[in-house]
């Protein structure tokens, strides 16, 4: 007797579920605007992190020069 074939279906991630709900509730233009806004937020965070790192490097260079 052969075992029944196993069907593996991927369990959707939380992000996938949110995107599905988003697609039902929002028009295409709203989704695009929301994703663009989130991309801008992430880019702003990256630039802020880069500024902090650059400031740290400059302060270390000044401290090494005056020592």
LOFI-603112 format. One record per atom (N, C-alpha, C): residue number from 1; atom name; x, y, z. Coordinates in Angstrom, 1 decimal. Layout:
! LOFI-603112
[loza NUM, CA, [X, Y, Z]] ...
***
This chain:
! LOFI-603112
[loza 1, N, [0.8, -1.2, 0.0]] [loza 1, CA, [0.0, 0.0, 0.0]] [loza 1, C, [0.9, 1.2, 0.0]] [loza 2, N, [0.6, 2.1, -0.9]] [loza 2, CA, [1.4, 3.4, -1.0]] [loza 2, C, [0.8, 4.4, -0.1]] [loza 3, N, [1.7, 5.3, 0.4]] [loza 3, CA, [1.3, 6.4, 1.2]] [loza 3, C, [0.7, 7.5, 0.3]] [loza 4, N, [-0.2, 8.2, 0.8]] [loza 4, CA, [-0.8, 9.3, 0.0]] [loza 4, C, [0.3, 10.4, -0.2]] [loza 5, N, [0.3, 11.0, -1.4]] [loza 5, CA, [1.3, 12.1, -1.6]] [loza 5, C, [1.0, 13.2, -0.6]] [loza 6, N, [2.1, 13.8, -0.2]] [loza 6, CA, [2.1, 14.9, 0.8]] [loza 6, C, [2.1, 16.2, 0.0]] [loza 7, N, [1.2, 17.1, 0.2]] [loza 7, CA, [1.2, 18.4, -0.4]] [loza 7, C, [1.8, 19.4, 0.5]] [loza 8, N, [2.9, 20.0, 0.2]] [loza 8, CA, [3.5, 21.0, 1.0]] [loza 8, C, [3.1, 22.4, 0.5]] [loza 9, N, [2.4, 23.1, 1.3]] [loza 9, CA, [2.0, 24.5, 1.0]] [loza 9, C, [2.7, 25.4, 1.9]] [loza 10, N, [3.3, 26.5, 1.4]] [loza 10, CA, [4.0, 27.4, 2.2]] [loza 10, C, [3.1, 28.2, 3.1]] [loza 11, N, [3.5, 28.3, 4.3]] [loza 11, CA, [2.7, 29.1, 5.2]] [loza 11, C, [3.0, 30.6, 5.0]] [loza 12, N, [2.0, 31.4, 4.7]] [loza 12, CA, [2.3, 32.8, 4.4]] [loza 12, C, [2.9, 33.5, 5.6]] [loza 13, N, [3.8, 34.4, 5.3]] [loza 13, CA, [4.4, 35.2, 6.4]] [loza 13, C, [3.5, 36.3, 6.8]] [loza 14, N, [3.8, 36.9, 7.9]] [loza 14, CA, [3.0, 38.0, 8.4]] [loza 14, C, [3.0, 39.1, 7.4]] [loza 15, N, [4.1, 39.4, 6.8]] [loza 15, CA, [4.2, 40.4, 5.8]] [loza 15, C, [3.3, 40.1, 4.6]] [loza 16, N, [3.3, 38.8, 4.2]] [loza 16, CA, [2.5, 38.4, 3.1]] [loza 16, C, [1.0, 38.6, 3.4]] [loza 17, N, [0.6, 38.3, 4.6]] [loza 17, CA, [-0.8, 38.5, 5.1]] [loza 17, C, [-1.1, 40.0, 5.1]] [loza 18, N, [-0.2, 40.8, 5.6]] [loza 18, CA, [-0.5, 42.2, 5.6]] [loza 18, C, [-0.7, 42.8, 4.2]] [loza 19, N, [0.2, 42.3, 3.3]] [loza 19, CA, [0.1, 42.8, 1.9]] [loza 19, C, [-1.2, 42.4, 1.2]] [loza 20, N, [-1.7, 41.2, 1.6]] [loza 20, CA, [-3.0, 40.7, 1.0]] [loza 20, C, [-4.1, 41.6, 1.5]] [loza 21, N, [-4.1, 41.9, 2.8]] [loza 21, CA, [-5.1, 42.7, 3.4]] [loza 21, C, [-5.0, 44.1, 2.8]] [loza 22, N, [-3.8, 44.6, 2.6]] [loza 22, CA, [-3.6, 45.9, 2.1]] [loza 22, C, [-4.2, 46.0, 0.6]] [loza 23, N, [-3.9, 44.9, -0.1]] [loza 23, CA, [-4.4, 44.9, -1.5]] [loza 23, C, [-5.9, 44.9, -1.6]] [loza 24, N, [-6.6, 44.3, -0.6]] [loza 24, CA, [-8.0, 44.3, -0.6]] [loza 24, C, [-8.6, 45.7, -0.2]] [loza 25, N, [-7.9, 46.4, 0.7]] [loza 25, CA, [-8.5, 47.6, 1.3]] [loza 25, C, [-8.1, 48.9, 0.5]] [loza 26, N, [-7.0, 48.9, -0.1]] [loza 26, CA, [-6.4, 50.1, -0.8]] [loza 26, C, [-6.4, 50.0, -2.3]] [loza 27, N, [-6.5, 51.1, -2.9]] [loza 27, CA, [-6.4, 51.1, -4.3]] [loza 27, C, [-4.9, 51.0, -4.7]] [loza 28, N, [-4.6, 50.8, -5.9]] [loza 28, CA, [-3.2, 50.6, -6.3]] [loza 28, C, [-2.4, 51.8, -6.1]] [loza 29, N, [-2.9, 53.0, -6.3]] [loza 29, CA, [-2.2, 54.3, -6.1]] [loza 29, C, [-1.9, 54.5, -4.6]] [loza 30, N, [-2.8, 54.1, -3.7]] [loza 30, CA, [-2.5, 54.2, -2.3]] [loza 30, C, [-1.4, 53.3, -1.9]] [loza 31, N, [-1.4, 52.1, -2.4]] [loza 31, CA, [-0.4, 51.1, -2.0]] [loza 31, C, [1.0, 51.6, -2.5]] [loza 32, N, [1.0, 52.1, -3.7]] [loza 32, CA, [2.3, 52.6, -4.2]] [loza 32, C, [2.8, 53.8, -3.4]] [loza 33, N, [1.9, 54.7, -3.0]] [loza 33, CA, [2.3, 55.9, -2.2]] [loza 33, C, [2.8, 55.4, -0.8]] [loza 34, N, [2.1, 54.4, -0.3]] [loza 34, CA, [2.5, 53.9, 1.0]] [loza 34, C, [3.9, 53.3, 1.0]] [loza 35, N, [4.1, 52.5, 0.0]] [loza 35, CA, [5.4, 51.8, -0.2]] [loza 35, C, [6.5, 52.8, -0.4]] [loza 36, N, [6.2, 53.8, -1.3]] [loza 36, CA, [7.2, 54.9, -1.5]] [loza 36, C, [7.5, 55.6, -0.2]] [loza 37, N, [6.5, 55.9, 0.6]] [loza 37, CA, [6.8, 56.6, 1.8]] [loza 37, C, [7.6, 55.7, 2.8]] [loza 38, N, [7.3, 54.4, 2.8]] [loza 38, CA, [8.1, 53.6, 3.7]] [loza 38, C, [9.6, 53.5, 3.2]] [loza 39, N, [9.8, 53.4, 1.9]] [loza 39, CA, [11.1, 53.4, 1.3]] [loza 39, C, [11.9, 54.7, 1.7]] [loza 40, N, [11.2, 55.8, 1.7]] [loza 40, CA, [11.8, 57.1, 2.1]] [loza 40, C, [12.2, 57.1, 3.5]] [loza 41, N, [11.3, 56.5, 4.4]] [loza 41, CA, [11.7, 56.4, 5.8]] [loza 41, C, [12.9, 55.6, 6.0]] [loza 42, N, [13.0, 54.4, 5.3]] [loza 42, CA, [14.2, 53.6, 5.5]] [loza 42, C, [15.4, 54.3, 5.0]] [loza 43, N, [15.3, 55.0, 3.9]] [loza 43, CA, [16.5, 55.7, 3.3]] [loza 43, C, [16.9, 56.8, 4.3]] [loza 44, N, [15.9, 57.5, 4.9]] [loza 44, CA, [16.3, 58.6, 5.8]] [loza 44, C, [17.0, 58.0, 7.0]] [loza 45, N, [16.6, 56.8, 7.5]] [loza 45, CA, [17.2, 56.2, 8.6]] [loza 45, C, [18.7, 55.8, 8.2]] [loza 46, N, [18.8, 55.3, 7.0]] [loza 46, CA, [20.2, 54.9, 6.6]] [loza 46, C, [21.1, 56.1, 6.5]] [loza 47, N, [20.6, 57.2, 6.0]] [loza 47, CA, [21.4, 58.5, 5.9]] [loza 47, C, [21.7, 59.0, 7.3]] [loza 48, N, [20.8, 58.9, 8.2]] [loza 48, CA, [21.1, 59.4, 9.6]] [loza 48, C, [22.1, 58.5, 10.2]] [loza 49, N, [22.1, 57.2, 10.0]] [loza 49, CA, [23.1, 56.3, 10.5]] [loza 49, C, [24.5, 56.6, 9.9]] [loza 50, N, [24.5, 56.9, 8.6]] [loza 50, CA, [25.8, 57.3, 8.0]] [loza 50, C, [26.3, 58.6, 8.5]] [loza 51, N, [25.4, 59.6, 8.8]] [loza 51, CA, [25.9, 60.9, 9.4]] [loza 51, C, [26.5, 60.7, 10.8]] [loza 52, N, [25.9, 59.8, 11.6]] [loza 52, CA, [26.4, 59.5, 12.9]] [loza 52, C, [27.8, 58.9, 12.8]] [loza 53, N, [27.9, 58.0, 11.9]] [loza 53, CA, [29.2, 57.3, 11.7]] [loza 53, C, [30.3, 58.3, 11.2]] [loza 54, N, [29.9, 59.1, 10.3]] [loza 54, CA, [30.9, 60.1, 9.8]] [loza 54, C, [31.3, 61.1, 10.9]] [loza 55, N, [30.3, 61.5, 11.7]] [loza 55, CA, [30.6, 62.4, 12.8]] [loza 55, C, [31.6, 61.7, 13.8]] [loza 56, N, [31.4, 60.5, 14.1]] [loza 56, CA, [32.3, 59.7, 15.0]] [loza 56, C, [33.7, 59.6, 14.4]] [loza 57, N, [33.8, 59.4, 13.1]] [loza 57, CA, [35.1, 59.3, 12.5]] [loza 57, C, [35.8, 60.6, 12.5]] [loza 58, N, [35.1, 61.7, 12.2]] [loza 58, CA, [35.7, 63.0, 12.3]] [loza 58, C, [36.2, 63.4, 13.7]] [loza 59, N, [35.4, 63.1, 14.7]] [loza 59, CA, [35.7, 63.4, 16.1]] [loza 59, C, [37.0, 62.6, 16.5]] [loza 60, N, [37.0, 61.3, 16.1]] [loza 60, CA, [38.2, 60.5, 16.4]] [loza 60, C, [39.5, 61.1, 15.7]] [loza 61, N, [39.3, 61.5, 14.4]] [loza 61, CA, [40.4, 62.1, 13.7]] [loza 61, C, [40.9, 63.4, 14.4]] [loza 62, N, [40.0, 64.2, 14.8]] [loza 62, CA, [40.4, 65.4, 15.5]] [loza 62, C, [41.1, 65.1, 16.9]] [loza 63, N, [40.6, 64.1, 17.6]] [loza 63, CA, [41.1, 63.7, 18.9]] [loza 63, C, [42.6, 63.1, 18.7]] [loza 64, N, [42.8, 62.4, 17.6]] [loza 64, CA, [44.1, 61.8, 17.3]] [loza 64, C, [45.1, 62.9, 16.9]] [loza 65, N, [44.6, 63.9, 16.3]] [loza 65, CA, [45.5, 65.0, 15.8]] [loza 65, C, [45.9, 65.9, 17.0]] [loza 66, N, [45.0, 66.1, 17.9]] [loza 66, CA, [45.4, 67.0, 19.0]] [loza 66, C, [46.1, 66.2, 20.1]] [loza 67, N, [46.2, 64.9, 20.1]] [loza 67, CA, [46.9, 64.2, 21.1]] [loza 67, C, [48.4, 64.2, 20.9]] 
***
